[in-house]
Amino acid sequence: MTVLSVCGIKKKGQIIIQTLLWHNFGPLVYLMKMRTICIVGFLSVLSFSGWAQAEVFDPVKDALREGSAKELVKYLNQSVDINLDGNFNTYSKAQAEFVLRDFFRKHRVTDFNIVHTGSSKDGALQFAIGRYMSNAEHYNVLIRVKKVESVNLIHEINFVKE
């Protein structure tokens, strides 16, 4: 009988202590758990969006690294703004291929890297900043992409000599 009563008292004591702890610290523990969940969720979204942006620019990066106007034109909008070191014009897709082919022929690529990607607040416009290297010449490249009928297409590309 004493063992049972002692066990009963211990159980009641534990329940009382647990209740007091929950009453005093429960909301704090709950908030800490919710904050942790929110932070993990936010970081997941950021890493996914960065991954998604990189995915959009991967084929463009490969085409620029090869210096292939034929490959790059696959990712151009029907009308594209091209700036070649201050010479800014709007071209049709077919014209843009000739202009880019001429640029790549005159400035053979030795390397191309994307150094930064981002997007507008609503995500409708994505951009990449890269570095195009051609022997002793280096160009900063800005590529702007818009989603057109669920496909991401380049609507502007700038090559500005450093």
MILUM-195897 format. One record per residue: residue in one letter; x, y, z of N, C-alpha, C in turn. Coordinates in pm, whole numbers, padded with zeros to 5 digits, always signed. Each point is the difference from the previous one (the first is absolute). Layout:
BEGIN
aXYZXYZXYZ;...
This chain:
BEGIN
m+00082-00118+00000-00082+00118+00000+00087+00125+00000;t+00104-00001+00073+00086+00117+00004+00067+00021-00136;v+00034-00106-00070+00062+00013-00131-00098+00065-00097;l-00126-00045+00004-00100+00057-00089-00026+00146+00032;s-00009+00029+00128-00027+00139+00035+00119+00089-00035;v+00122-00052+00017+00118+00076-00038+00001+00020-00151;c-00030-00105-00078-00006+00013-00146-00109+00099-00040;g-00113-00006+00067-00109+00093-00029+00042+00143+00028;i+00070+00022+00107+00045+00135+00034+00103+00048-00101;k+00091-00091-00038+00100+00039-00099-00066+00037-00132;k-00098-00079-00039-00068+00029-00125-00073+00134+00010;k-00066+00022+00113-00069+00126+00016+00100+00115+00004;g+00112-00019+00064+00104+00102+00006+00057+00030-00137;q+00021-00105-00077+00051+00019-00137-00102+00076-00083;i-00124-00036+00011-00106+00067-00076-00007+00147+00038;i+00008+00028+00130-00005+00138+00046+00119+00078-00053;i+00120-00059+00007+00120+00067-00050-00010+00023-00150;q-00046-00103-00074-00015+00015-00145-00101+00109-00033;t-00109+00004+00073-00102+00101-00023+00056+00139+00027;l+00074+00015+00111+00060+00129+00032+00102+00042-00107;l+00081-00096-00044+00098+00031-00105-00070+00041-00129;w-00103-00075-00040-00071+00034-00123-00069+00137+00014;h-00060+00023+00115-00069+00127+00021+00097+00119-00011;n+00119-00016+00055+00096+00110-00001+00085+00008-00128;f+00036-00117-00055+00094+00000-00113-00058-00057-00129;g-00118-00054+00003-00062-00062-00118-00014+00094-00117;p-00057+00119+00020-00012+00092-00114+00135+00040-00059;l+00101+00014+00085+00133+00034-00048+00057-00114-00085;v-00016-00122+00047+00048-00117-00075-00073-00008-00134;y-00131+00023+00002-00079-00003-00122+00049+00106-00099;l+00025+00121+00047+00049+00106-00088+00137-00033-00056;m+00085-00059+00081+00134-00037-00048-00011-00106-00109;k-00090-00096+00017-00019-00104-00102-00053+00062-00128;m-00097+00089+00012-00058+00064-00118+00104+00086-00072;r+00082+00071+00075+00105+00083-00060+00097-00089-00077;t+00039-00112+00057+00091-00092-00066-00061-00052-00129;i-00127-00037+00005-00068-00050-00120-00005+00108-00107;c-00030+00124+00039-00006+00110-00097+00136+00027-00063;i+00105-00001+00080+00135+00026-00051+00041-00109-00098;v-00024-00126+00035+00035-00110-00089-00080+00011-00130;g-00128+00032+00010-00082+00016-00120+00049+00113-00089;f+00032+00113+00061+00049+00117-00075+00131-00033-00071;l+00092-00066+00069+00128-00035-00062-00020-00101-00113;s-00096-00089+00016-00030-00096-00107-00050+00071-00124;v-00088+00097+00018-00053+00077-00113+00112+00077-00068;l+00088+00063+00078+00110+00075-00059+00093-00091-00079;s+00033-00114+00055+00091-00089-00071-00066-00056-00124;f-00132-00027+00005-00071-00049-00117-00005+00106-00108;s-00029+00126+00037-00008+00106-00100+00137+00023-00063;g+00106-00004+00076+00134+00012-00055+00031-00114-00094;w-00043-00120+00034+00021-00116-00084-00080+00014-00128;a-00125+00048+00012-00085+00017-00117+00058+00104-00094;q+00055+00109+00053+00060+00103-00084+00122-00055-00072;a+00082-00074+00072+00119-00057-00062-00041-00095-00112;e-00107-00075+00020-00048-00094-00100-00043+00071-00128;v-00063+00116+00014-00044+00079-00115+00120+00041-00084;f+00110+00038+00064+00115+00054-00070+00104-00104-00041;d-00014-00125+00042+00099-00103-00034+00020-00016-00151;p-00106-00018-00080+00024-00016-00144+00055+00127-00066;v-00039+00116+00052+00052+00127-00052+00149+00011+00030;k+00035-00038+00123+00141+00001+00040+00083-00092-00090;d-00053-00117-00029+00072-00095-00086+00017+00056-00141;a-00105+00063-00054+00009+00057-00135+00103+00113-00005;l+00002+00084+00103+00098+00110+00004+00141-00054+00020;r+00015-00104+00080+00132-00059+00024+00056-00061-00128;e-00088-00050-00087+00042-00056-00129+00014+00108-00106;g-00056+00119+00026-00001+00106-00101-00086-00038-00118;s-00114-00063+00029-00087-00051-00105-00127+00084-00012;a-00006+00081-00106-00120+00080-00025-00117-00091-00036;k+00029-00109-00068-00105-00095-00040-00070-00059+00123;e+00076-00032+00103-00059-00053+00123-00068+00109+00082;l+00062+00117+00005-00054+00109+00081-00134+00049-00055;v-00015+00001-00132-00122+00051-00061-00122-00085+00039;k+00019-00123+00041-00110-00086+00044-00069+00057+00124;y+00069+00083+00075-00052+00052+00126-00040+00148-00010;l+00001+00054-00123-00036+00140-00020-00150+00014-00025;n-00054+00113+00043-00137+00037-00031-00007+00036-00149;q-00118+00017-00055-00015+00037-00142+00064+00134-00031;s+00002+00088+00099+00066+00130-00012+00092+00013+00121;v+00125+00038-00024+00097+00005+00110+00084+00128-00010;d+00024+00060+00116+00087+00119+00008+00142-00048+00023;i+00092+00046-00084+00140-00039+00013+00086+00125+00008;n+00085+00004+00101+00095+00109+00019+00140-00061-00011;l+00072+00038-00105+00138-00047-00019+00093+00119+00022;d+00041+00016+00124+00092+00106+00041-00047+00139-00046;g-00124+00033+00034-00054+00132-00029-00082+00008-00127;n+00006-00100-00086-00080-00003-00122-00129-00078+00031;f-00106+00075+00033-00125-00059+00047-00105+00000-00112;n-00057-00119-00028-00106-00012-00101-00095-00112+00038;t-00119+00007-00059-00099-00107+00015+00001-00079-00130;y+00011-00132+00013+00010-00088-00116-00106-00108+00005;s-00034-00049-00118-00083-00121-00006+00090-00117+00039;k-00059-00112+00023+00076-00119+00039+00103-00036-00108;a-00041+00006-00128+00090-00034-00111+00115+00099-00011;q-00031+00130+00012+00105+00102-00005+00096-00014+00117;a-00054-00030+00118+00083-00014+00120+00103-00111-00017;e-00039-00107-00068+00095-00109-00022+00120+00048-00081;f-00023+00079-00105+00111+00053-00081+00087+00096+00081;v-00062+00087+00077+00074+00098+00082+00086-00073+00103;l-00058-00097+00069+00074-00075+00103+00110-00085-00062;r-00028-00062-00115+00102-00081-00068+00120+00086-00036;d-00026+00122-00049+00108+00093-00035+00080+00039+00125;f-00071+00029+00110+00068+00035+00126+00087-00116+00048;f-00054-00121+00000+00077-00117+00046+00119-00028-00091;r-00013+00028-00129+00112-00022-00093+00112+00102+00027;k-00037+00126+00025+00100+00104+00026+00061-00009+00139;h-00077-00052+00094+00043-00008+00140-00017-00146+00048;r+00090-00084-00045-00008-00143+00034+00004-00019+00151;v-00092-00078+00048-00013-00021+00144+00111-00091+00052;t+00059+00039+00112+00092-00089+00070-00066-00057+00125;d-00097+00076+00056-00075-00049+00116-00122+00088+00023;f-00101-00057+00060-00118+00075+00041-00052-00059+00130;n-00028+00088+00096-00055-00043+00129-00112+00094+00041;i-00100-00056+00062-00106+00081+00059+00041+00027+00144;v+00003+00127+00038+00044+00035+00135-00116+00035+00093;h-00117+00031-00058-00114+00035+00085-00130-00022-00077;t-00103-00049+00071-00134-00010-00057-00099+00062+00096;g-00112+00044-00052-00104+00059+00083-00129+00009-00076;s-00101+00058+00066-00129+00017-00066-00072+00120+00058;s-00101+00045-00072-00084+00109+00050-00083-00053+00116;k-00063+00092+00073-00078-00040+00118-00109-00100-00035;d-00067+00020-00113-00109-00090-00037+00050-00123-00075;g+00129-00005-00031+00059-00117-00066-00022-00004-00151;a-00065+00103-00056-00029+00002-00143+00126+00021-00083;l+00096+00071+00055+00124+00031-00071+00116-00060+00078;q+00083-00078-00069+00120-00056+00061+00121+00056-00073;f+00110+00009+00072+00120+00052-00064+00123-00076+00048;a+00104+00009-00082+00129-00059+00036+00108+00099-00042;i+00101+00008+00083+00117+00082-00032+00117-00096-00015;g+00069+00013-00111+00110-00092-00027+00124+00074-00047;r+00103-00079-00022+00127+00055-00047+00046-00082-00119;y+00010+00069-00114+00040-00059-00127+00145+00037-00023;m+00087-00100-00017+00141+00026-00020+00041-00043-00140;s+00071+00090-00067+00046-00024-00135+00143+00049-00010;n+00094-00092+00009+00142+00035+00000+00028+00109+00103;a+00039+00120-00044+00033+00107+00094-00122+00086+00033;e-00113-00023-00068-00120+00080+00022-00095-00071+00096;h-00060+00081+00086-00097-00054+00094-00127+00084-00011;y-00115-00068+00001-00128+00068-00012-00089-00040+00118;n-00070+00099+00055-00105-00028+00095-00126-00025-00082;v-00072-00106+00034-00117-00039-00077-00122+00003+00092;l-00104+00069-00046-00127+00002+00071-00103-00068-00089;i-00066-00101+00054-00102-00074-00075-00131+00014+00076;r-00103+00048-00069-00133+00012+00061-00094-00098-00069;v-00072-00073+00082-00088-00106-00049-00141+00026+00050;k-00097-00020-00091-00141+00009+00036-00067-00131-00035;k-00102-00033+00077-00079-00119-00030-00103+00037-00106;v+00003-00070-00113-00095+00021-00110-00069-00133-00025;e-00129-00004+00029-00078-00124-00017+00068-00118+00068;s+00034+00016+00124+00062-00101+00088+00141-00042-00040;v+00063+00076-00090+00139-00027-00041+00083+00124+00030;n+00115-00018+00063+00090+00112+00029+00082+00033-00124;l-00012+00127-00046+00072+00043-00119+00077+00128+00028;i+00118+00012-00063+00083+00120+00015-00067+00113-00078;h-00019+00112+00067-00053+00117-00071+00102+00112-00005;e+00110-00016+00074+00108+00100-00006+00132-00066+00037;i+00104+00037-00076+00135-00047+00033+00098+00113-00028;n+00085+00030+00099+00097+00110-00008+00141-00053+00017;f+00088+00040-00090+00142-00028+00012+00070+00136+00017;v+00054+00027+00117+00066+00128+00024+00145-00027+00036;k+00089+00054-00081+00143-00021+00020+00046+00065+00130;e+00084-00074+00073+00054+00052+00127+00103+00106-00025;
